[in-house]
Amino acid sequence: MAFEFLAQTLHERDAASLRRVRQPVVSNKDGIIEIQGKHYLNFASNDYLGLSQHEQVLQSYVEGLAVYGSGSGASSVVTGYSAEHKALEDDICEVLNKPAAMLFSSGFAANQAICHALFGHIKPKAISNTATMPAHIICDKYMHASFIQGARESEAKLHRFKHNDMQQARTLIQSAPHNSLVATEGVFSMDGDLGDIQSLQAILNSSAVSKADLPWLMVDDAHGFGVIGKNGFGSLDCEQIDADRVNIVMATFGKALGTSGAFIAGSTELIEYMVNMSKHYVYSTAICPAQARATRASIALVAQGKERHELSENIEYFKTLATRKGIATLPSCSAIQPIIIGDPHLALTCSQQLADLGMWVPAIRTPTVPKNTDRLRISLSAINSKRDIEALVDGLAIVLEPMQGGKSLVQEIQM
C-alpha cells in the first residue's frame, strides 16, 4: 500500500503522547477564546500587546481594504508591491536605523530565504570562484526550526553552540571561514530568555580575523520586536547592543504587533540581493496592502508604550504570585513563562486539567523542545487582567501539586 507509513507515524505519535491536534477557535475577544462551545482564559497567544484587537489597528485594516482590496494580487517583483508596503519598510528602517528592509509572508519564509539565498545550492559565480571552503552557519542550538531547517538545506556547514554558551561560540567563530554567518534570537520562543547578543558582538570585535572577513551577525527578533528595548523595537533598541554590528535582523508582525507577516532588515546591498535572489520572495504573492497599513498602526502604538507597560506589569505580577505559590518558573523576564513538566503525557494531562478549570495553556512537547523538557508554555498579554493572572496561578497550583506517585511538580526544577 502506498504511503502506509502515514498511519504508522500517527499511531506512534499517539502512543508517545506527541500527536498534534488542531482546535478551531470560534471567537477571540479580550483575552477569552471559545473552543467547542466552551470559553477559556487564553494564555496561548503570541499577541503579547493585544494589538490584534486594537481599534486603531482594525481601523487601519478597513482603510487599507477600501483602497487596495483584500489581496495584493501578485509577487512583489510584479505588481504586488504597493505604496503601503514601501511605507511599512520605511517605518521599519526608521525604528531600527537600518538602510533597507523587505517584507515576507511569515517568519518561517524569511528565515528560509536568508539561508537559501546566502548559502544556496546555486551560487553566483563571484562566490563559487573565490570560495575555497564551505561557509559556516554558526547559531545557538535553540534557534527556531525554520532557521535550522534552512541552514541544513543550504551548502553552508552548520555548527550549533550550546544555548548561550559563549565559550563554545567563540571557538566556532574563530575558526569560521569567509562568508560565514552567526545567528541567535532576541527572545527565545520556548524558554523566554534573551539571546546573548552583546557577548557575540564582543567575540566578533575581538576576533583575530580581519574586519573585512568577519562573520556577519544575525538576530531573529520574532519574539522581541514590539516588546523589548527602550522604545519597544527589539534587541537593536537595547542600550547594551551595538545596532550597527547586527548585519541582519528578522522579525515578525504576527506576535507583538498583532497582524501577520515578517521582515528582513539590513544593508541596501543585502536587501537588493535578496529581492533578486530569494525564491521565497520572488515567487510568493506579497502580503496584502491592508495588512501592511495595519502593521504601521501597530508600530505607532508600540512607540507610545502603553501596552508594553501593561504587559510588563502582568509579567511581574505573574512571577510574584507564582513564587508565592512555590511554582518553579524559568529565568524569563519576557511574556513567555514556561513551566517544565518533563514528560509529554503529564504535560498533556496538566494542559487538559487547566482547560477543565477554564484556562487554555498549551503543552509543548518534544521534538519542539528537547526531550525531558516537555512543558506548559504560558504566554502573557497586556490584555490579561490581574484577576485572569490570579486564576491562572491558582489553577497551576491545583494542577501541579498532585502528581503520579505522590510526586509534586511544585518544586525547583534544575535546567
C-alpha positions as CSV (number, residue, x, y, z in Angstrom):
1,M,0.0,0.0,0.0
2,A,1.4,3.4,-1.0
3,F,2.4,5.7,1.8
4,E,1.4,3.2,4.5
5,F,3.9,5.0,6.8
6,L,1.3,7.7,7.3
7,A,-0.9,5.7,9.6
8,Q,2.1,4.1,11.3
9,T,3.6,7.5,12.1
10,L,0.3,8.8,13.5
11,H,-0.1,5.7,15.6
12,E,3.4,6.1,17.0
13,R,2.7,9.7,17.8
14,D,-0.5,8.8,19.6
15,A,1.4,6.2,21.7
16,A,4.0,8.6,22.8
17,S,1.5,11.5,23.5
18,L,3.2,13.5,20.8
19,R,0.4,13.9,18.3
20,R,-0.6,17.5,17.5
21,V,-4.3,18.3,17.2
22,R,-5.9,21.5,15.8
23,Q,-8.8,23.1,17.7
24,P,-11.0,25.6,15.8
25,V,-11.3,28.9,17.7
26,V,-14.9,30.2,17.3
27,S,-14.3,33.6,18.9
28,N,-11.4,35.5,20.4
29,K,-12.1,38.7,22.4
30,D,-10.5,40.4,25.4
31,G,-8.3,37.5,26.3
32,I,-11.0,34.9,26.1
33,I,-11.4,32.3,23.4
34,E,-14.2,30.0,22.6
35,I,-13.5,26.4,21.5
36,Q,-16.2,23.7,21.1
37,G,-18.8,25.7,22.8
38,K,-16.7,26.5,25.9
39,H,-14.9,29.7,26.9
40,Y,-11.3,29.8,28.2
41,L,-8.9,32.4,29.5
42,N,-6.3,32.5,26.7
43,F,-2.7,32.0,27.8
44,A,-1.6,30.5,24.5
45,S,-1.3,33.6,22.2
46,N,1.7,35.4,20.9
47,D,-0.4,38.6,20.7
48,Y,1.6,40.0,23.6
49,L,0.3,43.5,23.4
50,G,-3.3,42.7,22.4
51,L,-2.9,44.8,19.3
52,S,-4.8,42.3,17.1
53,Q,-8.0,43.7,18.6
54,H,-6.9,47.4,19.0
55,E,-9.4,49.7,17.3
56,Q,-6.7,51.8,15.6
57,V,-5.2,48.6,14.0
58,L,-8.6,47.4,12.9
59,Q,-9.5,50.8,11.5
60,S,-6.3,50.8,9.5
61,Y,-7.2,47.4,8.1
62,V,-10.5,48.8,7.0
63,E,-8.9,51.8,5.4
64,G,-6.5,49.7,3.5
65,L,-9.2,47.3,2.3
66,A,-11.1,50.3,1.0
67,V,-8.2,51.5,-1.1
68,Y,-6.4,48.2,-2.1
69,G,-8.9,45.4,-1.7
70,S,-8.3,42.1,0.1
71,G,-5.1,41.0,-1.6
72,S,-2.0,42.2,-3.3
73,G,-2.7,40.1,-6.4
74,A,0.9,39.4,-7.4
75,S,4.5,38.9,-6.3
76,S,6.4,42.0,-5.1
77,V,8.5,41.9,-8.2
78,V,5.5,42.1,-10.4
79,T,2.6,44.4,-9.3
80,G,2.2,43.2,-5.7
81,Y,4.5,45.8,-4.2
82,S,2.3,48.8,-3.1
83,A,3.0,52.2,-1.6
84,E,1.8,50.7,1.7
85,H,4.5,48.1,1.6
86,K,7.1,50.7,0.9
87,A,5.8,52.9,3.8
88,L,6.0,49.9,6.2
89,E,9.5,49.2,5.1
90,D,10.5,52.8,5.7
91,D,8.9,52.7,9.2
92,I,11.0,49.6,10.0
93,C,14.2,51.2,8.7
94,E,13.5,54.3,10.8
95,V,12.8,52.4,14.1
96,L,15.8,50.1,13.6
97,N,18.1,52.6,12.0
98,K,18.8,50.3,9.1
99,P,19.1,51.4,5.4
100,A,16.7,48.9,3.9
101,A,14.1,46.3,4.6
102,M,11.8,43.8,2.8
103,L,8.6,42.0,3.7
104,F,7.7,38.3,3.8
105,S,4.6,36.3,4.4
106,S,5.9,34.7,7.5
107,G,9.0,34.5,9.7
108,F,9.4,30.9,8.6
109,A,9.7,32.1,5.0
110,A,12.1,34.9,5.9
111,N,14.5,32.6,7.8
112,Q,14.4,30.1,5.0
113,A,15.1,32.9,2.5
114,I,18.2,34.0,4.3
115,C,19.7,30.6,4.4
116,H,18.8,29.7,0.9
117,A,19.7,33.0,-0.8
118,L,23.1,33.4,1.0
119,F,24.1,29.8,1.1
120,G,22.0,28.2,-1.6
121,H,22.9,25.3,-3.9
122,I,23.1,27.5,-6.9
123,K,25.8,30.1,-6.1
124,P,26.7,33.2,-8.2
125,K,30.0,32.8,-10.0
126,A,31.5,35.6,-7.9
127,I,31.1,33.3,-4.8
128,S,31.9,29.9,-6.3
129,N,35.1,31.2,-8.0
130,T,36.6,32.7,-4.8
131,A,35.4,30.3,-2.0
132,T,38.0,27.7,-1.1
133,M,35.9,26.0,1.5
134,P,32.2,25.9,2.5
135,A,30.9,28.9,4.5
136,H,29.7,28.2,8.1
137,I,26.4,29.0,9.7
138,I,27.1,29.2,13.5
139,C,24.0,29.5,15.6
140,D,22.5,28.9,19.1
141,K,21.2,25.4,19.5
142,Y,17.7,26.8,20.4
143,M,17.3,28.8,17.1
144,H,13.8,28.3,15.6
145,A,13.2,25.3,13.4
146,S,12.7,27.5,10.3
147,F,16.3,28.7,10.5
148,I,17.8,25.3,11.4
149,Q,16.0,23.6,8.5
150,G,17.0,26.3,6.1
151,A,20.7,26.0,7.3
152,R,20.6,22.3,6.9
153,E,19.3,22.6,3.3
154,S,22.0,25.1,2.4
155,E,25.6,24.5,1.2
156,A,27.0,26.0,4.4
157,K,28.3,23.8,7.1
158,L,26.0,24.2,10.2
159,H,27.5,24.4,13.7
160,R,25.3,24.8,16.7
161,F,26.7,26.0,20.0
162,K,25.0,25.1,23.3
163,H,22.3,27.6,24.3
164,N,24.0,30.9,25.2
165,D,27.4,29.1,25.6
166,M,29.7,31.9,24.6
167,Q,32.9,29.9,25.1
168,Q,31.8,27.3,22.5
169,A,30.5,30.1,20.3
170,R,34.0,31.8,20.5
171,T,35.7,28.6,19.4
172,L,33.4,28.2,16.4
173,I,33.6,31.8,15.4
174,Q,37.4,31.9,15.5
175,S,37.6,29.1,13.0
176,A,34.9,30.3,10.7
177,P,35.9,30.7,7.0
178,H,35.0,33.5,4.6
179,N,31.3,34.4,4.1
180,S,30.0,32.9,7.4
181,L,27.0,33.8,9.5
182,V,26.5,33.9,13.2
183,A,22.9,33.8,14.4
184,T,20.9,34.0,17.6
185,E,17.5,35.0,18.8
186,G,16.4,38.2,20.7
187,V,13.9,36.3,22.8
188,F,13.9,32.5,22.6
189,S,10.4,31.2,21.8
190,M,10.3,28.2,24.2
191,D,12.3,29.3,27.3
192,G,11.5,33.0,27.0
193,D,15.1,34.1,27.9
194,L,17.3,36.5,25.9
195,G,20.0,35.8,23.4
196,D,23.5,37.0,24.5
197,I,23.9,39.4,21.6
198,Q,26.3,41.6,23.5
199,S,28.8,38.8,24.1
200,L,28.6,37.6,20.5
201,Q,29.4,41.1,19.4
202,A,32.3,41.2,21.8
203,I,33.6,37.9,20.4
204,L,33.4,39.2,16.9
205,N,35.1,42.5,17.8
206,S,38.0,40.7,19.4
207,S,38.4,38.1,16.7
208,A,41.8,37.8,15.0
209,V,40.1,37.6,11.6
210,S,40.4,40.8,9.6
211,K,37.4,43.1,9.8
212,A,36.6,42.5,6.2
213,D,36.3,38.8,6.7
214,L,34.4,38.8,10.0
215,P,31.3,36.6,10.0
216,W,28.0,38.5,9.8
217,L,25.7,38.6,12.9
218,M,22.0,37.9,12.5
219,V,19.3,38.3,15.1
220,D,15.9,36.5,14.8
221,D,13.8,39.0,16.9
222,A,10.4,37.5,16.3
223,H,9.5,37.4,20.0
224,G,11.4,40.6,20.9
225,F,10.3,43.2,18.2
226,G,7.5,45.2,19.7
227,V,8.2,44.2,23.3
228,I,11.8,44.6,24.5
229,G,14.1,47.6,24.1
230,K,13.9,51.2,25.3
231,N,11.2,52.0,22.7
232,G,9.9,48.5,22.2
233,F,11.6,47.8,18.9
234,G,13.5,44.7,20.0
235,S,17.1,43.8,20.5
236,L,18.6,46.6,18.4
237,D,16.7,49.0,20.7
238,C,18.5,47.8,23.8
239,E,21.2,50.1,25.1
240,Q,23.9,47.4,25.5
241,I,23.6,46.3,21.9
242,D,25.6,47.9,19.1
243,A,22.9,48.0,16.4
244,D,25.4,48.8,13.7
245,R,27.1,45.4,14.3
246,V,24.0,43.4,13.7
247,N,24.1,42.8,9.9
248,I,20.7,41.1,9.5
249,V,17.5,41.5,11.6
250,M,14.5,39.2,11.1
251,A,11.3,39.8,12.9
252,T,7.6,39.0,12.6
253,F,4.4,41.1,12.7
254,G,2.2,38.2,13.9
255,K,3.3,38.4,17.6
256,A,3.6,41.7,19.5
257,L,2.3,43.7,16.5
258,G,-0.9,41.7,16.2
259,T,-1.0,41.4,12.4
260,S,0.9,38.9,10.3
261,G,3.9,38.7,8.0
262,A,7.6,39.3,8.7
263,F,10.6,41.4,7.5
264,I,14.3,41.3,7.0
265,A,16.3,44.5,7.6
266,G,20.0,45.2,6.7
267,S,22.2,47.0,4.2
268,T,20.8,48.2,0.9
269,E,23.1,45.8,-0.9
270,L,21.8,42.8,1.1
271,I,18.1,43.7,0.5
272,E,18.6,44.3,-3.2
273,Y,20.4,41.0,-3.4
274,M,17.6,39.2,-1.6
275,V,15.0,40.9,-3.9
276,N,16.8,39.4,-6.8
277,M,18.0,36.0,-5.4
278,S,15.4,34.9,-2.8
279,K,12.9,32.5,-4.3
280,H,10.8,32.8,-1.2
281,Y,10.3,36.5,-2.1
282,V,10.3,36.4,-5.9
283,Y,7.8,33.6,-6.3
284,S,5.4,34.4,-3.4
285,T,2.4,36.7,-3.5
286,A,3.0,39.8,-1.4
287,I,1.2,40.3,1.8
288,C,-2.0,42.4,1.3
289,P,-1.5,46.2,1.4
290,A,-4.2,46.5,4.1
291,Q,-2.2,44.3,6.3
292,A,0.9,46.5,5.8
293,R,-1.2,49.6,6.7
294,A,-2.5,47.9,9.9
295,T,1.1,46.9,10.8
296,R,2.1,50.6,10.5
297,A,-0.6,51.4,13.0
298,S,0.8,48.7,15.4
299,I,4.3,50.2,15.2
300,A,3.0,53.6,16.1
301,L,1.2,52.1,19.2
302,V,4.4,50.2,20.2
303,A,6.2,53.6,20.2
304,Q,3.6,55.1,22.6
305,G,4.4,52.4,25.1
306,K,1.0,52.0,26.9
307,E,0.5,48.3,26.1
308,R,4.2,47.5,26.7
309,H,3.9,48.9,30.2
310,E,0.8,46.9,30.9
311,L,2.5,43.7,29.7
312,S,5.5,44.4,31.9
313,E,3.2,44.8,34.9
314,N,1.4,41.5,34.1
315,I,4.7,39.6,33.8
316,E,5.9,40.9,37.1
317,Y,2.6,40.1,38.8
318,F,2.6,36.5,37.4
319,K,6.2,35.9,38.6
320,T,5.4,37.3,42.1
321,L,2.3,35.1,42.5
322,A,4.0,32.0,41.1
323,T,6.9,32.4,43.6
324,R,4.4,32.8,46.5
325,K,2.7,29.5,45.5
326,G,6.1,27.7,45.1
327,I,5.6,27.3,41.4
328,A,9.0,26.9,39.6
329,T,9.4,29.2,36.6
330,L,12.4,29.6,34.3
331,P,14.5,32.8,34.5
332,S,12.4,34.6,31.8
333,C,11.6,38.2,32.0
334,S,9.5,38.0,28.8
335,A,5.9,37.3,28.1
336,I,6.9,33.6,27.6
337,Q,6.7,31.8,31.0
338,P,7.3,28.1,30.7
339,I,6.6,25.5,33.4
340,I,8.7,22.5,32.9
341,I,6.9,19.1,33.4
342,G,9.5,16.8,31.8
343,D,7.1,14.2,30.4
344,P,4.8,14.5,27.3
345,H,1.9,12.6,28.8
346,L,2.0,14.6,32.1
347,A,2.3,17.8,30.2
348,L,-0.9,17.0,28.2
349,T,-2.7,15.9,31.3
350,C,-1.8,19.2,33.0
351,S,-2.9,21.2,30.0
352,Q,-6.3,19.3,29.9
353,Q,-6.8,19.8,33.6
354,L,-6.2,23.6,33.2
355,A,-8.7,23.6,30.4
356,D,-11.2,21.9,32.7
357,L,-10.6,24.9,35.0
358,G,-11.3,27.3,32.2
359,M,-7.7,28.2,31.1
360,W,-6.1,27.4,27.8
361,V,-2.4,26.7,28.3
362,P,-0.7,24.5,25.6
363,A,1.5,21.5,26.3
364,I,4.7,21.8,24.3
365,R,6.5,18.5,23.8
366,T,9.5,17.0,22.0
367,P,10.6,17.5,19.3
368,T,9.6,21.1,19.6
369,V,11.6,21.2,22.8
370,P,14.4,18.9,23.9
371,K,13.5,15.5,25.4
372,N,12.6,15.6,29.1
373,T,11.8,19.3,29.0
374,D,8.1,18.9,27.9
375,R,6.3,21.9,29.3
376,L,3.3,24.1,29.8
377,R,4.1,27.3,27.7
378,I,2.3,30.3,29.2
379,S,2.1,33.4,27.0
380,L,1.0,36.5,28.9
381,S,-0.6,39.5,27.2
382,A,-1.3,43.1,28.0
383,I,-5.0,42.4,27.8
384,N,-4.9,39.8,30.6
385,S,-6.4,41.3,33.7
386,K,-5.0,40.9,37.2
387,R,-7.9,38.5,38.0
388,D,-7.0,36.4,35.0
389,I,-3.5,36.0,36.2
390,E,-4.6,35.2,39.7
391,A,-6.9,32.5,38.3
392,L,-4.0,31.1,36.2
393,V,-1.7,30.8,39.2
394,D,-4.4,29.2,41.4
395,G,-5.1,26.8,38.6
396,L,-1.4,25.9,38.2
397,A,-1.1,25.3,41.9
398,I,-4.1,22.9,41.8
399,V,-2.8,21.0,38.7
400,L,0.8,20.8,39.5
401,E,0.7,19.6,43.2
402,P,-0.8,16.1,43.0
403,M,1.3,14.1,40.6
404,Q,1.8,10.4,39.9
405,G,3.3,8.5,42.8
406,G,2.7,11.5,45.1
407,K,5.5,13.5,43.4
408,S,4.9,17.2,43.3
409,L,5.9,19.4,40.4
410,V,5.7,22.5,42.6
411,Q,9.4,22.5,43.3
412,E,12.6,23.9,42.0
413,I,13.4,22.4,38.6
414,Q,17.1,22.4,37.6
415,M,17.7,23.1,33.9
